[in-house]
Amino acid sequence: GKEQRGHSAKHLLCMNAAVRATVRVGIYTGAKVYFVHEGYQGLVDGGDNIRQATWESVSMMLQLGGTVIGSARCQDFRSKEGRAKAACNLVKLGITNLCVIGGDGSLTGANEFRNEWSELLQILLKAGKITAEEAKRSSHLNIVGMVGSIDNDFCGTDMTIGTDSALHRIMEVVDAITTTAQSHQRAFILEVMGRHCGYLALVTALACGADWVFIPEMPPDEGWQDHLCRRLTYQRKIGNRLNVIIVAEGALDRHGKPITCDIIKNGSRMGVEAVMALLEATPDTPACVVSLSGNMAVRLPLMECVQVTKEVTKAMAEGRFEEAVKLRGKSFENNWNTYKLLAHVTAPDVKSNINIAIMNVGAPCAGMNAAVRSAVRIGILQGHNMLAVHDGFDGLANGTIEPMTWGYVGGWTGKGGSNLGTKRSLPASMIEEISLNIAKFNIHALVIIGGFEAFVGGLELVTAREKYEELCIPLVVIPATVSNNVPGSDFSIGADTALNTITTTCDRIKQSAAGTKRRVFIIETMGGNCGYLATMAGLAAGADAAYIYEERFGIHDLETNVEHLLEKMKTTVKRGLILRNEKCNANYTTDFLFSLYSEEGKGVFDCRKNVLGHMQQGGTPTPFDRNFGTKMGAKAVLWLTDKLKECYRHGRIFANTPDSACVLGMKKRATLFQPLSDLKEDTDFEHRIPKTQWWLKLRPILKILAKYKISLDTSETATMEHVIKKRGTV
């Protein structure tokens, strides 16, 4: 692990979720699962440190921070004798699969152990510690790693376990400081963890709109001190009351001198992947790492990831900084580029005479303001005039439109809801007024940030282009809704914040029953007809069932679930959690389910119900939503700038091709612009959802983790990818 640091490398906030999922999927597949307490030290010492895990032993583990099974640094494991002792303990118990959660040090150690396994067996045989039969039974060791390190410093994964929770802590601190700072006109310098990796610092800087960030991968140019002073003076001059500077703890200048600060739940999904990788392994499969790339859990060869991680450090040491940023991977590189676009610049003297209008449509959600802010600032940097449209399409029809300046959107990143105001009305009924105002305010392009109404509204504008020439302008829809139901995107801004709020609430509700045994909670979530929130919150909070519209259920399923809970109450786990998406079924309402479970549970368990309501929209946006909103807003305006050049004919803008009106969506691992008209095919307009939804594949995991006997399709992620190939240059 990371010896030089004063805290244990492995106490991360989400490790337990990964441990729980790994244990339960392991047991589900028929494997015996053991906990090794206290890390490699426990592996060497054996005895009570290696204990069989049961289904119940990981109950109530999801919401605990740190690691329940402990972790410890281990000198013994560094020696061959120590590793031989560890091997002996595993052989005696017949353990041939090892799942390690840790940073690159722990994972390198695991791979070394695997490589010398047969040699260790020979040593133990010679010493008479194991029999030939035992050696044969344990002839090879499979290893799979899950990356746990809050620095997010591991190549091959966009986000390591624990990073998101660390970002939450940092953002709470930053938000608290910025409110104080606004009233005092101060500059704040914050140091965040990250010895060799600037990920936390970079995302924090993006998420709070910092003025400057110092990261080890990209030291500032010579004379940065003057540049910084000039920048802060300029910010003050244009009326900014607050300056935030973020420093990664390992930040260096170009000469390698430290820059100091005297003037930090995907877990379950990663856990499930890990077991599947082990069970499909053969003796010649290389050790692999389960990582998250976009929304896909993928498998990568462990040592290639460790190798690339080491190469980054080497590139930094040799001053090849551009390369270090590239090696960190696409997600890191994108963050760096967005940060550069928004931070180190002054507005151009030359104006483009282009007017871009921005509006919010649909229900408000966290992250909308971050998207507006970055769109406005990137627009201003491109020389455009940016216009605010208040109250959605109504505002476009009524002419409640005003210019937005750089300062106008200051401090918007961390604010929840929609500062521009938002409405659900659609444009078709007011197209005449809208086209008149587009002409009157001379609007050349439009950014629509919102949910399903934003998508449908965009389509209505495109359809009306035939009749109204004023509507022949480029437009882009950025999905932002808690329901995550916009066609053309796997994720919408705001869904992460909503999910967080629901999960936290479920955790609290479950904890309220820790004292009272035998209680089942029925919780209703938002999402319209889209079951995303109920499914993902069910995974994150460890629900026994999640009822959604997309997966039909009838009286037989309800009966199965009730029987399941009656069985569960006989074990040591005496709590149940049922989630129900608000529109999953018109007749099986939350009240109906509550009555059914109450009646059937008589004498065995009692029921409580909770309708979470509007608080699910969340207050402050999560770091993910701030960052996602910031990147999407910036990308949208840069794309519009290029489109406007293409559509400029004879002194005016004219855009009427399908590809001049797009949804900017996140698909698997990339952001794509897809024509609105192309997405009509994949849309169920009546139920306001896309016809194909990627997360439905995760539903079986929910049942497995709740101890149902069903089959799991793992075909999609069984191939090993190569990090270097994926990353392009090395």
C-alpha positions in Angstrom: 0.0 0.0 0.0 1.0 3.6 0.4 3.5 3.6 3.3 4.4 7.3 3.3 0.9 8.4 4.1 -0.4 8.7 7.7 -3.6 6.8 7.2 -4.3 3.3 6.1 -4.5 2.9 2.3 -7.5 0.8 2.4 -10.1 2.4 4.6 -12.5 3.5 2.0 -16.1 4.5 2.2 -17.6 2.0 -0.3 -15.5 -1.1 0.2 -18.2 -2.8 2.2 -20.7 -2.6 -0.7 -18.2 -4.4 -2.9 -17.5 -7.0 -0.1 -21.2 -7.6 0.4 -21.9 -8.1 -3.3 -18.9 -10.3 -3.8 -19.9 -12.5 -0.8 -23.6 -12.8 -1.9 -22.9 -13.6 -5.5 -20.2 -16.0 -4.5 -22.6 -17.9 -2.2 -25.3 -17.7 -4.9 -23.0 -19.4 -7.4 -22.5 -22.2 -4.9 -19.0 -21.2 -3.8 -17.8 -21.1 -0.2 -16.8 -17.6 0.6 -14.2 -16.6 3.3 -13.4 -13.3 4.8 -9.7 -12.6 5.3 -9.6 -10.1 8.2 -6.8 -7.5 8.5 -5.6 -7.7 4.9 -2.4 -9.7 4.0 -1.5 -9.9 7.6 -4.5 -12.0 8.2 -3.6 -14.2 5.2 -0.2 -14.9 6.7 -1.4 -15.4 10.3 -4.4 -17.6 9.3 -6.4 -19.1 12.1 -9.3 -16.9 13.2 -8.4 -14.3 10.6 -9.8 -16.5 7.8 -13.5 -17.1 8.5 -16.3 -18.4 6.4 -18.8 -15.7 5.4 -22.5 -16.3 5.5 -25.3 -14.5 3.7 -26.4 -12.9 6.9 -22.9 -11.8 7.9 -22.9 -9.1 5.3 -26.3 -7.7 6.1 -26.5 -4.0 7.1 -23.0 -3.6 5.6 -23.9 -1.4 2.6 -24.1 1.9 4.4 -21.1 1.5 6.7 -17.9 3.5 5.8 -14.4 2.1 6.1 -14.0 -1.6 5.8 -15.7 -4.0 8.1 -13.1 -6.8 7.6 -10.2 -4.5 8.4 -7.1 -3.9 6.5 -3.5 -3.8 7.6 -0.1 -3.2 6.2 2.0 -6.3 6.2 5.8 -6.7 6.2 5.5 -10.5 6.4 3.8 -10.8 3.1 6.8 -9.1 1.5 9.0 -12.1 2.3 8.8 -15.5 0.7 8.4 -17.2 4.0 5.4 -15.0 4.8 3.9 -15.7 1.4 4.5 -19.5 1.9 2.6 -19.3 5.2 -0.3 -17.5 3.5 -0.3 -20.1 0.7 -0.4 -22.9 3.3 -3.4 -21.3 5.0 -5.3 -21.1 1.7 -4.4 -24.7 0.6 -5.6 -26.1 3.9 -9.0 -24.4 3.4 -9.1 -25.3 -0.3 -9.3 -21.7 -1.3 -8.2 -21.2 -4.9 -9.8 -17.8 -5.7 -8.7 -14.6 -4.1 -10.5 -11.2 -4.4 -8.4 -8.3 -3.4 -9.6 -4.7 -2.9 -6.9 -2.1 -2.6 -4.5 0.3 -4.3 -1.8 -0.6 -6.8 0.6 -1.8 -4.1 -1.9 -4.4 -2.8 -2.8 -5.5 -6.3 0.9 -5.8 -7.4 1.4 -8.0 -4.3 -1.5 -10.2 -5.2 -0.2 -10.7 -8.7 3.3 -11.6 -7.4 1.6 -14.2 -5.1 -0.2 -15.7 -8.0 2.9 -15.9 -10.2 4.9 -17.8 -7.6 2.0 -20.0 -6.4 3.4 -23.3 -7.8 6.9 -22.5 -6.4 5.3 -21.9 -2.9 3.4 -25.2 -3.2 6.7 -27.0 -3.9 8.3 -25.3 -0.8 5.3 -26.4 1.4 5.4 -30.0 -0.1 9.2 -30.3 0.7 8.7 -29.1 4.2 5.9 -31.6 4.7 3.4 -28.9 5.5 0.9 -30.0 2.8 0.2 -33.4 1.1 0.6 -34.1 -2.6 -3.2 -34.5 -2.7 -3.7 -31.0 -1.2 -1.1 -29.5 -3.7 -2.9 -31.1 -6.6 -6.3 -29.8 -5.4 -5.0 -26.3 -5.2 -2.8 -26.3 -8.3 -3.5 -22.8 -9.3 -4.7 -19.5 -7.8 -7.1 -17.1 -9.5 -6.9 -13.5 -8.6 -9.2 -10.6 -9.3 -8.7 -7.1 -8.1 -11.1 -4.3 -7.3 -9.5 -0.9 -7.2 -10.0 0.8 -3.9 -8.2 4.1 -3.5 -9.7 7.5 -2.9 -7.1 9.1 -5.1 -8.7 7.5 -8.2 -5.1 7.0 -9.3 -5.4 3.6 -11.0 -5.2 3.4 -14.8 -7.9 1.4 -16.5 -10.8 2.6 -14.4 -12.7 5.9 -14.6 -13.5 5.8 -10.9 -12.1 3.7 -8.1 -14.2 2.5 -5.2 -14.4 5.3 -2.6 -13.6 8.2 -4.9 -17.1 9.4 -5.1 -17.6 9.3 -1.4 -14.3 11.2 -0.9 -15.5 13.8 -3.4 -18.7 14.3 -1.4 -16.7 15.0 1.8 -14.6 17.5 -0.1 -17.6 19.3 -1.7 -19.3 19.6 1.7 -16.2 21.4 3.0 -15.9 23.6 -0.2 -19.6 24.6 0.0 -19.3 25.5 3.6 -16.2 27.6 2.9 -17.6 29.4 -0.1 -20.6 30.7 1.8 -18.2 32.3 4.4 -15.9 33.5 1.6 -18.6 35.3 -0.3 -19.3 37.6 2.6 -15.6 38.3 3.2 -14.2 38.8 -0.3 -11.4 36.2 0.3 -9.3 33.8 -1.6 -9.3 30.2 -0.2 -6.6 27.6 -0.8 -7.7 24.0 -0.2 -5.4 21.1 -0.1 -7.0 17.7 -1.0 -5.5 14.2 -0.9 -3.8 12.7 -3.9 -0.1 12.1 -3.6 0.7 11.2 -7.2 -2.7 11.7 -8.7 -4.6 15.0 -9.2 -8.0 13.4 -9.9 -9.7 14.5 -6.6 -8.3 18.0 -7.0 -9.3 18.3 -10.6 -12.9 17.1 -10.2 -13.2 19.3 -7.0 -12.0 22.3 -9.0 -14.5 21.5 -11.8 -17.3 20.9 -9.4 -16.9 24.1 -7.4 -15.8 26.3 -10.3 -12.3 26.9 -8.8 -10.1 29.6 -10.3 -7.0 27.5 -10.3 -6.0 23.9 -9.6 -2.5 22.5 -9.0 -2.1 18.8 -9.9 1.0 16.6 -10.1 0.3 15.5 -13.7 0.5 19.0 -15.1 2.8 21.4 -13.2 2.1 25.1 -13.9 4.3 27.0 -16.3 7.3 29.0 -15.1 6.3 32.3 -13.5 2.9 30.9 -12.4 3.0 33.1 -9.3 2.6 36.3 -11.4 0.0 34.6 -13.6 -2.0 33.7 -10.5 -1.8 37.2 -9.0 -2.9 38.7 -12.3 -5.8 36.3 -12.6 -7.0 36.9 -9.1 -6.8 40.7 -9.6 -8.7 40.4 -12.8 -11.4 38.3 -11.1 -11.8 41.0 -8.4 -12.0 43.7 -11.0 -14.9 42.1 -12.8 -16.8 41.7 -9.5 -16.0 38.2 -8.3 -16.1 38.2 -4.5 -14.7 34.7 -4.1 -11.6 32.9 -5.3 -11.0 29.2 -4.7 -7.7 27.5 -5.4 -7.4 23.8 -5.1 -4.0 22.0 -4.5 -3.5 18.3 -4.7 -1.2 17.2 -1.9 1.4 15.9 -4.4 1.4 19.1 -6.6 4.9 20.0 -8.0 6.3 22.8 -10.0 8.3 22.2 -13.3 11.5 21.6 -11.3 9.9 18.9 -9.1 9.6 21.1 -6.0 6.4 20.6 -4.0 3.8 23.3 -4.3 2.4 23.4 -0.8 -0.6 24.9 0.9 1.0 27.2 3.4 0.5 30.8 1.5 -11.4 13.9 -0.6 -21.9 2.8 -4.8 -21.0 1.5 -8.0 -19.5 -0.8 -5.5 -22.1 -3.4 -5.7 -21.9 -3.6 -9.5 -18.1 -3.9 -9.4 -18.4 -6.6 -6.7 -20.8 -8.7 -8.9 -18.5 -8.5 -11.9 -15.5 -9.6 -9.8 -17.0 -12.9 -8.8 -18.1 -13.6 -12.3 -14.6 -13.0 -13.6 -13.1 -15.5 -11.0 -15.6 -18.2 -11.7 -14.9 -18.1 -15.4 -11.1 -18.0 -15.0 -8.9 -20.8 -16.2 -5.3 -21.4 -15.1 -4.0 -19.3 -18.1 -6.4 -16.4 -17.7 -4.2 -13.4 -16.6 -5.2 -11.7 -13.3 -7.8 -9.0 -14.0 -9.2 -5.9 -12.5 -12.9 -5.0 -12.5 -13.3 -1.4 -13.3 -15.8 1.2 -14.3 -15.6 2.8 -17.6 -18.5 5.1 -18.4 -21.5 3.0 -17.2 -19.9 -0.3 -18.1 -18.2 -2.7 -15.7 -15.3 -4.0 -17.8 -12.5 -6.4 -17.1 -8.9 -5.3 -17.7 -5.7 -7.3 -17.2 -4.4 -6.4 -13.7 -0.7 -6.1 -14.5 -1.3 -3.9 -17.6 -3.2 -1.5 -15.4 -0.5 -1.5 -12.7 2.1 -1.1 -15.5 0.3 2.0 -17.0 -0.2 3.4 -13.5 3.6 3.1 -13.0 4.3 4.7 -16.4 2.3 7.8 -15.4 4.6 8.3 -12.3 7.6 7.7 -14.6 6.3 10.2 -17.2 5.7 12.8 -14.5 9.2 12.2 -13.0 10.8 12.7 -16.5 8.7 15.9 -17.2 6.6 14.3 -19.9 3.4 15.9 -18.5 1.2 15.9 -21.6 1.8 12.2 -21.8 1.0 11.7 -18.1 -2.4 13.3 -18.6 -3.1 11.0 -21.6 -2.0 7.9 -19.7 -4.4 8.7 -16.9 -7.1 7.9 -19.4 -9.9 9.6 -21.3 -12.0 10.7 -18.4 -9.1 12.4 -16.7 -8.0 14.1 -20.0 -11.6 15.3 -20.6 -11.7 16.8 -17.1 -8.4 18.6 -17.6 -9.4 20.0 -21.0 -12.8 21.3 -19.6 -11.0 22.8 -16.7 -8.5 24.6 -19.0 -11.4 25.9 -21.1 -13.2 27.4 -18.2 -10.4 28.7 -16.0 -7.3 30.2 -17.5 -8.8 32.7 -19.9 -10.0 36.2 -20.4 -12.9 37.1 -22.6 -11.9 37.8 -26.2 -12.0 41.4 -27.6 -13.5 40.2 -30.8 -17.2 39.4 -30.7 -18.8 36.9 -32.9 -22.2 38.7 -33.1 -23.8 35.3 -32.4 -26.7 35.1 -29.9 -27.2 31.7 -28.1 -30.2 31.3 -25.9 -30.3 28.8 -23.0 -33.4 27.4 -21.3 -34.5 24.8 -18.7 -37.5 22.6 -19.5 -39.4 20.1 -17.3 -39.1 19.5 -13.6 -36.1 21.1 -11.9 -33.1 18.9 -11.0 -29.7 19.2 -9.4 -26.9 20.0 -11.9 -29.0 22.1 -14.3 -27.3 25.3 -13.0 -23.8 23.8 -13.4 -24.7 23.1 -17.1 -26.0 26.6 -17.6 -23.0 28.2 -16.0 -20.4 26.3 -18.1 -22.5 26.9 -21.3 -22.6 30.6 -20.6 -18.9 31.0 -19.8 -17.7 28.8 -22.8 -20.1 30.9 -25.0 -18.6 34.2 -23.8 -15.1 32.8 -24.3 -16.1 32.0 -27.9 -17.2 35.7 -28.3 -20.9 34.9 -28.4 -23.7 36.8 -26.5 -25.5 34.4 -24.2 -29.2 34.9 -23.5 -31.2 33.5 -20.5 -34.7 32.3 -21.3 -36.8 32.2 -18.1 -39.5 29.6 -17.5 -38.9 27.2 -20.4 -40.9 27.4 -23.6 -43.4 29.9 -22.0 -40.5 32.3 -21.6 -39.5 31.9 -25.2 -43.1 32.7 -26.2 -43.5 35.6 -23.8 -40.1 37.1 -24.4 -38.8 36.8 -20.8 -35.3 36.8 -22.3 -32.3 38.7 -21.0 -28.5 38.7 -21.6 -26.2 36.7 -19.2 -22.8 37.9 -18.3 -19.8 36.0 -16.9 -20.6 37.2 -13.3 -24.3 36.5 -13.7 -23.7 32.7 -13.4 -21.0 33.0 -10.7 -21.5 30.4 -7.9 -24.1 28.5 -9.8 -22.3 25.1 -9.9 -23.3 24.1 -6.3 -26.9 25.3 -6.4 -29.7 22.7 -6.8 -32.9 23.2 -8.8 -33.1 25.6 -11.7 -32.1 29.3 -11.4 -33.5 30.1 -14.8 -36.9 28.7 -13.8 -38.5 25.8 -15.6 -41.9 24.7 -16.9 -43.3 21.5 -18.4 -45.3 23.3 -21.2 -44.5 22.2 -24.8 -43.9 24.6 -27.7 -46.4 23.3 -30.3 -49.3 25.4 -29.0 -47.2 28.6 -29.0 -45.0 28.1 -32.0 -46.1 31.4 -33.7 -45.0 33.5 -30.6 -41.8 31.5 -30.3 -40.8 32.1 -33.9 -41.5 35.8 -33.6 -39.3 36.1 -30.5 -36.5 34.1 -32.1 -36.5 36.8 -34.8 -37.0 39.7 -32.4 -34.1 38.7 -30.1 -32.1 37.5 -33.1 -31.5 34.1 -31.6 -29.0 32.1 -33.7 -28.9 28.8 -31.7 -30.6 27.2 -28.7 -29.5 25.1 -25.8 -32.4 23.2 -24.1 -31.5 21.6 -20.8 -34.2 19.3 -19.3 -36.1 16.0 -19.2 -38.5 14.2 -21.5 -40.3 17.5 -22.2 -37.1 19.0 -23.5 -36.7 16.1 -25.9 -40.3 16.3 -27.1 -40.2 20.1 -27.3 -37.0 20.0 -29.3 -38.8 17.5 -31.7 -41.8 19.9 -32.0 -39.4 22.8 -33.0 -37.8 20.6 -35.6 -41.2 19.6 -37.1 -42.3 23.2 -37.2 -39.1 24.2 -39.2 -41.0 23.4 -42.5 -43.5 26.2 -41.7 -41.4 28.7 -39.8 -38.0 29.7 -41.2 -37.1 31.4 -37.9 -36.8 27.9 -36.3 -34.1 26.8 -38.8 -31.4 27.3 -36.2 -29.1 24.7 -34.6 -30.3 23.4 -31.3 -29.1 20.9 -28.8 -30.9 19.1 -26.0 -28.9 18.2 -22.8 -30.7 15.5 -20.8 -31.3 16.7 -17.2 -33.9 14.9 -15.1 -34.1 12.7 -12.0 -36.1 10.1 -13.9 -33.2 9.4 -16.3 -35.7 8.7 -19.1 -34.4 10.8 -22.0 -33.9 8.8 -25.3 -30.3 9.0 -26.6 -28.5 9.0 -23.2 -27.6 6.4 -20.6 -27.4 9.1 -17.9 -29.2 12.4 -17.3 -27.9 15.2 -15.2 -29.7 15.1 -11.8 -30.2 11.3 -11.6 -27.0 10.8 -9.5 -28.2 13.4 -6.9 -31.7 11.8 -6.8 -30.2 8.3 -6.4 -28.0 9.5 -3.6 -30.9 11.1 -1.7 -33.0 8.0 -2.1 -30.2 5.7 -1.0 -29.3 7.8 2.0 -33.0 7.9 3.0 -33.3 4.1 2.6 -30.2 3.6 4.8 -31.7 5.8 7.5 -35.1 4.1 7.3 -33.4 0.6 7.5 -31.3 1.8 10.5 -34.4 3.0 12.3 -35.4 -0.7 12.4 -32.1 -1.9 13.8 -33.6 -1.9 17.3 -37.1 -3.2 16.3 -36.9 -6.6 14.7 -39.1 -8.0 12.0 -40.1 -4.9 10.1 -40.7 -4.4 6.3 -40.5 -1.0 4.7 -42.3 -0.2 1.5 -40.8 2.9 -0.2 -42.2 4.7 -3.2 -39.7 6.5 -5.5 -40.1 9.0 -8.3 -39.2 8.4 -12.0 -42.6 8.5 -13.8 -42.7 5.2 -15.8 -39.0 4.8 -15.8 -37.7 2.3 -13.2 -34.1 3.5 -13.1 -34.3 5.2 -9.7 -36.1 2.3 -8.0 -33.7 -0.3 -9.6 -30.4 1.5 -8.8 -31.5 2.6 -5.3 -32.6 -1.0 -4.8 -29.1 -2.2 -5.7 -27.4 0.4 -3.6 -29.6 0.0 -0.5 -30.0 -3.8 -0.6 -33.7 -4.0 -1.3 -35.6 -7.3 -1.4 -37.6 -6.2 -4.4 -38.0 -3.2 -6.6 -41.3 -3.0 -8.6 -41.0 -1.1 -11.9 -43.2 -0.6 -15.0 -40.7 -2.1 -17.4 -40.7 -5.5 -15.7 -44.3 -6.6 -15.4 -45.3 -8.2 -12.2 -48.5 -9.9 -11.1 -50.1 -11.5 -8.0 -47.8 -14.6 -8.4 -44.7 -12.4 -8.1 -46.1 -10.6 -5.0 -46.9 -13.9 -3.4 -43.3 -15.1 -4.1 -41.9 -11.9 -2.5 -44.1 -12.2 0.6 -43.0 -15.8 1.1 -39.4 -14.8 0.6 -39.7 -12.2 3.4 -41.5 -14.6 5.7 -38.5 -17.0 5.2 -36.0 -14.1 5.7 -37.6 -13.2 9.1 -36.6 -16.7 10.4 -32.9 -15.9 9.9 -30.8 -13.3 11.8 -31.7 -10.6 9.3 -35.1 -9.3 10.5 -35.6 -6.4 8.1 -37.1 -6.1 4.7 -37.0 -3.2 2.1 -39.3 -3.0 -0.9 -39.0 -0.2 -3.4 -41.9 0.7 -5.7 -41.5 3.1 -8.7 -44.4 5.6 -8.6 -46.0 4.5 -11.9 -45.1 0.8 -12.0 -48.7 -0.3 -11.9 -52.0 1.6 -11.8 -53.7 -1.0 -9.6 -50.9 -2.3 -7.4 -50.5 1.1 -5.7 -48.2 1.7 -2.7 -51.2 1.6 -0.4 -52.3 -1.7 -1.9 -48.8 -3.2 -1.5 -48.7 -1.9 2.1 -52.1 -3.5 2.9 -51.0 -6.8 1.2 -47.7 -7.1 3.0 -49.3 -6.0 6.3 -52.1 -8.7 6.0 -49.7 -11.5 4.9 -47.1 -10.6 7.5 -49.4 -10.7 10.5 -47.7 -12.3 13.4 -44.4 -12.5 11.6 -43.5 -8.9 10.6 -45.1 -5.5 10.6 -45.0 -2.9 7.7 -44.2 0.8 7.4 -44.6 2.8 4.2 -42.9 5.9 3.0 -43.6 8.0 -0.1 -40.3 10.0 -0.6 -41.9 12.8 -2.7 -40.0 15.9 -3.9 -37.1 15.7 -1.6 -35.7 13.1 -4.1 -34.9 16.0 -6.4 -32.1 16.5 -4.0 -30.7 19.8 -2.6 -27.1 20.3 -3.5 -26.0 18.5 -6.6 -23.5 15.6 -6.1 -19.9 16.0 -7.4 -20.8 13.7 -10.3 -23.7 15.9 -11.4 -21.7 19.1 -11.1 -18.9 17.7 -13.1 -21.2 16.0 -15.6 -23.3 19.2 -16.0 -20.2 21.3 -16.5 -18.8 19.0 -19.2 -22.1 18.7 -21.0 -22.7 22.5 -21.0 -19.3 23.1 -22.4 -19.5 20.4 -25.1 -23.0 21.6 -26.2 -21.8 25.2 -26.9 -18.6 24.2 -28.7 -20.7 21.9 -30.9 -23.1 24.7 -31.6 -20.2 27.1 -32.5 -19.1 24.6 -35.2 -22.6 24.0 -36.4 -23.2 27.7 -36.8 -20.2 28.0 -39.1 -21.5 25.2 -41.2 -25.0 26.7 -41.4 -23.9 30.3 -42.3 -25.1 31.1 -45.8 -25.2 34.5 -47.5 -24.9 36.5 -44.3 -27.4 34.5 -42.3 -27.9 31.2 -40.3 -30.0 28.5 -41.9 -30.1 25.1 -40.4 -32.7 22.5 -41.5 -30.9 19.2 -41.7 -31.6 16.5 -39.0 -28.1 16.7 -37.7 -28.5 20.4 -36.8 -30.9 19.4 -33.9 -29.4 16.9 -31.6 -29.5 15.3 -28.2 -26.1 15.4 -26.4 -26.1 12.0 -24.7 -23.8 9.7 -22.8 -23.7 6.3 -24.4 -21.6 3.5 -22.8 -18.3 5.4 -22.6 -18.6 8.4 -24.9 -20.7 11.5 -25.3 -22.5 11.6 -28.6 -24.6 14.1 -30.6 -27.6 12.2 -32.0 -30.2 13.8 -34.3 -33.6 14.2 -32.4 -35.4 12.7 -35.5 -33.3 9.5 -35.4 -34.3 8.9 -31.7 -38.0 8.9 -32.4 -37.9 5.2 -33.3 -36.5 4.3 -29.9 -39.1 6.3 -27.9 -42.2 5.1 -26.2 -44.0 8.5 -26.2 -47.0 7.4 -24.3 -45.0 6.2 -21.3 -42.2 8.8 -21.7 -39.3 6.3 -21.8 -36.8 5.0 -24.3 -37.7 1.6 -25.7 -34.2 0.2 -24.8 -32.7 0.8 -21.4 -29.2 -0.5 -20.5 -29.8 -0.7 -16.7 -32.5 -3.4 -17.1 -29.6 -5.9 -17.4 -28.7 -5.1 -13.8 -32.1 -6.2 -12.5 -31.1 -9.9 -11.9 -28.3 -8.8 -9.7 -30.9 -7.2 -7.4 -32.6 -10.6 -7.0 -29.4 -12.5 -6.5 -28.2 -10.1 -3.8 -31.6 -10.6 -2.1 -31.1 -14.4 -2.2 -33.5 -15.4 -5.0 -32.5 -18.3 -7.1 -32.3 -17.0 -10.7 -29.8 -17.1 -13.5 -27.5 -14.2 -14.4 -26.3 -13.3 -17.9 -22.7 -12.2 -17.8 -21.9 -12.7 -21.4 -21.4 -9.0 -22.1 -18.4 -8.4 -20.0 -16.5 -11.6 -20.3 -13.8 -10.4 -22.7 -10.5 -8.9 -21.4 -9.7 -5.5 -22.8 -6.2 -4.1 -23.1 -5.7 -0.8 -21.4 -2.9 0.4 -23.6 -4.9 -0.3 -26.8 -7.9 1.4 -25.3 -6.0 4.5 -24.3 -4.3 5.1 -27.7 -0.8 6.4 -27.1 1.7 5.2 -24.6 
